[in-house]
Amino acid sequence: MSHIRIGNAPCSWGVLEFDLDGEAAGYGQVLDEMAAAGYEGTELGDWGFMPTEPDVLAGELAWRGLTLLGAFVPVALKDPAAHGPGIEAALKVARLLAGLAERMDGHGPFLVLADNNGSDPVRTRNAGRVTLDMGLSDAAWRVFAAGAERVARVVHHETGLRTVFHHHCAGYVETPDEIARLLSLTDPAVLGLVFDTGHYAFAAGDCAAVPEGLRRFADRIWYIHFKDCQPEIAAASRAAGWDYLESVRRGVFCELGRGGVDFPRVAEWLAARPDIRWGIVEQDVLPGMGAPKESATRNRAYLRSIGL
């Protein structure tokens, strides 16, 4: 599938947006190992993880042969008071991305917008088993969607970059119906979706739901994250009532091909989507957990085995 190129993200090395104990690897080690494992691109990680001066960051990426594909920006969108600061945070990141766009291969990096995941204790405690009563009210949905669209409009106006929303467990846009609600309330020309296979599987409660999710939201998917979900661990999480971070610690997001996501069918779907030029591997781990370089290498080999 020659039109698809594969990157990885710092979260596969334990660089996550949450306030966590433990120390993740530094950016130099992460980028070195990412390139050595055969990846061609990366996302930015938390602000300050990588250099934030465009010339310095461009140099660090270029000599490793890596393209900057996007950056994750969490905003507590249900709170209207967070919209203004959220726009400023998004613009800070987007300006850095835009400063590198011309130096790369013509791929315009995405601003990856998300809820401030993990900040609501009910949603965090019930990730993977969210019920309707844990969701937003109609009024809160309007505030949330308006904030997301406003961020995307300002980012595009100021930098020319497009914004994709990242549905994510432990946030207010987790389940398939919550994704559908957000998309129904936002302009399809302004806000796209990054489809994360692992988060979708965990949230839906069934890895087999992923191909249907790709079909359901096809018109809004601009970008994709390859993440697997281990169904037995997901079931144990639901039975034992683990919170989101405990589920991650127990390995709910496993190496590709070792969980329940049908990646050959994902590859078939991508074959018909030449507009999606990049896929990003994400195997969320906590700082110090696992062997990220070895996992990244096996994940890349697995995708090659299915034609990606």
C-alpha positions in Angstrom: 0.0 0.0 0.0 2.4 2.6 -1.3 0.4 5.7 -0.3 0.5 4.9 3.4 3.6 5.8 5.4 3.9 4.8 9.1 5.0 6.8 12.1 5.0 6.2 15.8 4.3 8.6 18.7 6.0 9.4 22.0 3.1 7.8 24.0 4.5 4.5 22.9 7.5 5.3 25.1 5.4 6.4 28.1 5.2 10.1 27.2 1.5 10.7 28.1 -0.5 13.8 28.8 -1.4 12.7 32.3 0.4 13.7 35.5 2.1 10.4 36.2 4.8 9.0 38.5 7.9 7.7 36.9 10.2 9.1 34.2 9.8 8.5 30.5 12.7 8.4 28.1 14.1 11.7 26.8 13.2 12.9 23.3 16.6 12.0 21.8 16.3 8.4 22.9 12.7 8.2 21.7 13.5 9.6 18.2 16.6 7.5 17.9 14.7 4.3 18.7 11.7 5.3 16.5 14.0 5.8 13.5 15.9 2.6 14.2 12.7 0.7 14.3 11.8 1.8 10.8 9.3 4.6 11.3 9.2 7.7 9.1 7.2 10.1 11.2 6.3 11.1 14.8 4.0 13.3 16.7 5.2 16.1 19.0 4.3 14.7 22.4 3.6 17.0 25.4 4.7 20.6 24.9 8.3 20.9 26.0 9.1 17.2 25.5 10.8 18.0 22.2 12.5 21.3 21.3 10.0 24.1 20.7 12.3 26.2 18.5 11.5 25.3 14.9 15.0 25.3 13.6 16.2 23.1 16.4 13.3 20.7 16.1 13.6 20.5 12.3 17.2 19.6 12.6 16.5 16.9 15.2 13.9 15.3 13.0 15.7 15.7 9.6 18.9 13.9 10.4 16.8 11.0 11.7 14.6 11.0 8.5 11.5 11.7 10.5 8.5 13.9 9.6 6.4 15.7 12.2 2.8 14.6 11.7 0.9 16.3 14.4 0.5 17.3 18.0 -2.0 16.4 20.7 -3.6 19.3 22.5 -6.1 18.6 25.4 -8.7 21.2 26.2 -11.5 20.9 28.8 -14.1 21.8 26.2 -17.2 21.3 28.3 -16.1 24.4 30.3 -16.6 27.6 28.3 -14.0 29.3 30.5 -11.4 26.9 29.1 -12.0 27.8 25.5 -10.0 30.9 25.4 -6.9 29.4 27.1 -7.4 26.3 25.0 -7.2 28.3 21.8 -4.0 30.0 23.0 -2.5 26.6 23.8 -3.6 25.2 20.4 -2.1 28.2 18.6 1.2 27.9 20.4 1.5 24.3 19.2 0.1 25.0 15.7 2.6 27.7 15.1 5.4 25.4 15.9 3.9 22.7 13.6 3.4 25.3 10.8 7.0 26.4 11.2 8.1 23.0 10.2 5.5 22.2 7.5 7.5 23.7 4.7 10.6 21.8 5.6 8.9 18.5 5.5 7.4 16.5 2.6 4.3 18.5 1.9 2.2 16.8 4.6 0.6 19.5 6.6 0.7 18.4 10.2 -2.6 18.0 12.1 -3.5 19.7 15.3 -4.9 16.8 17.3 -7.5 18.2 19.6 -8.9 16.2 22.5 -10.9 16.6 25.7 -8.9 17.1 28.9 -8.9 13.3 29.3 -8.6 11.9 32.8 -9.8 15.1 34.5 -13.3 13.9 35.3 -13.2 11.2 38.0 -16.4 9.4 36.9 -15.2 9.2 33.3 -11.7 8.1 34.3 -13.0 5.5 36.7 -15.4 4.0 34.1 -13.3 4.1 31.0 -14.3 1.2 28.7 -17.8 0.9 30.3 -19.3 4.3 30.0 -23.1 4.5 30.3 -25.5 7.2 29.0 -26.0 8.8 32.5 -22.2 9.6 32.6 -22.4 11.7 29.4 -22.9 15.4 28.7 -26.2 17.1 28.8 -27.6 18.7 25.6 -26.5 22.1 26.8 -23.0 20.8 27.6 -22.8 19.1 24.2 -23.4 22.5 22.5 -20.7 24.1 24.6 -18.3 21.3 24.0 -18.9 21.2 20.2 -18.8 25.0 19.8 -15.4 25.1 21.6 -14.0 22.3 19.5 -15.1 24.0 16.3 -13.8 27.4 17.5 -10.4 26.0 18.2 -10.3 24.4 14.7 -11.4 27.6 13.0 -8.9 29.8 14.7 -6.0 27.3 14.2 -6.8 27.1 10.4 -7.2 30.9 10.1 -3.9 31.7 11.9 -1.7 28.8 10.6 -3.5 27.0 7.8 -3.4 23.7 9.7 -6.3 21.4 9.9 -7.6 20.0 13.2 -8.7 16.5 13.9 -10.5 15.5 17.1 -9.2 12.5 19.0 -11.9 10.4 20.6 -10.3 9.0 23.8 -11.2 6.8 26.8 -11.5 8.7 30.1 -12.8 11.8 28.2 -16.2 13.0 27.2 -16.0 11.7 23.7 -15.3 8.0 24.1 -18.2 5.8 22.9 -19.2 5.5 19.2 -22.4 7.4 19.9 -20.5 10.2 21.6 -18.2 10.5 18.5 -21.3 10.6 16.4 -22.9 13.4 18.6 -19.8 15.6 18.4 -19.5 15.2 14.6 -23.2 16.0 14.1 -22.7 19.3 16.0 -19.6 20.4 14.1 -18.8 21.5 10.6 -17.3 18.7 8.5 -15.2 21.2 6.5 -13.6 22.5 9.7 -13.1 19.6 12.1 -12.1 16.0 11.2 -11.6 12.9 13.2 -8.5 10.9 14.0 -9.7 7.4 14.3 -7.9 5.5 17.0 -8.5 1.8 16.6 -7.6 0.8 20.2 -9.6 3.5 21.9 -12.6 2.7 19.7 -12.4 -1.0 20.5 -12.1 -0.5 24.3 -14.9 2.1 24.3 -17.2 0.0 22.2 -16.6 -3.0 24.3 -15.9 -5.1 21.2 -12.8 -5.2 19.0 -15.0 -6.4 16.1 -16.7 -2.9 16.2 -13.6 -1.2 14.6 -14.4 -2.0 10.9 -18.0 -0.8 11.3 -16.6 2.4 13.0 -14.4 3.1 10.0 -17.4 2.8 7.7 -19.7 4.8 10.0 -17.3 7.8 10.3 -15.5 7.5 7.0 -16.5 10.9 5.8 -14.9 12.6 8.8 -11.7 10.5 9.2 -8.6 12.4 8.1 -6.0 10.6 10.1 -5.5 7.2 11.8 -3.9 5.8 14.9 -3.0 2.1 14.9 -3.6 0.8 18.4 -4.5 -2.7 19.5 -6.8 -3.7 22.4 -6.4 -6.9 24.3 -10.0 -8.2 24.7 -9.4 -10.4 27.8 -7.7 -7.5 29.6 -10.6 -5.2 28.6 -13.1 -7.7 29.9 -11.1 -8.0 33.2 -11.1 -4.2 33.4 -14.9 -4.1 33.1 -15.4 -6.9 35.6 -13.0 -5.6 38.2 -13.9 -1.9 37.8 -10.3 -0.8 37.0 -9.9 2.9 36.1 -8.3 4.0 32.9 -4.7 4.2 34.0 -4.9 0.8 35.7 -6.2 -0.7 32.5 -3.3 0.8 30.6 -0.9 -0.5 33.3 -2.4 -4.0 32.9 -1.7 -3.8 29.1 -5.1 -3.2 27.6 -3.3 -1.5 24.7 -1.0 -4.3 23.6 1.3 -4.8 20.7 -0.3 -4.8 17.3 -1.6 -8.2 16.3 -1.7 -9.5 19.9 -5.1 -8.1 20.6 -8.5 -8.2 18.9 -8.4 -5.4 16.4 -8.7 -6.8 12.8 -5.8 -4.8 11.3 -6.0 -6.6 7.9 -9.5 -5.2 7.5 -8.2 -1.8 8.6 -5.6 -2.1 5.9 -8.3 -3.0 3.3 -10.2 0.1 4.3 -7.1 2.3 4.0 -6.4 0.9 0.5 -9.5 2.7 -0.7 -8.5 6.0 1.0 -5.6 7.5 -0.9 -6.3 10.8 0.9 -5.1 9.3 4.2 -1.3 9.3 3.7 -0.1 8.5 7.2 -0.8 6.1 10.0 0.6 6.4 13.5 1.3 3.5 15.8 0.4 4.2 19.4 0.9 1.6 22.1 0.1 3.6 25.2 2.3 2.6 28.1 3.1 4.3 31.4 6.5 5.7 32.1 9.0 2.9 32.6 6.6 0.2 31.4 7.6 -2.5 29.0 10.3 -2.4 26.4 9.2 0.3 24.0 12.0 -0.1 21.4 11.4 -3.8 21.1 7.6 -3.3 20.9 8.0 -0.6 18.3 10.1 -2.9 16.2 7.6 -5.7 16.4 4.7 -3.4 15.7 6.4 -2.1 12.6 7.2 -5.6 11.4 3.5 -6.6 12.0 2.2 -3.8 9.8 4.7 -4.7 7.1 3.3 -8.3 7.3 -0.1 -7.0 6.4 1.1 -4.8 3.6 1.5 -1.5 5.4 
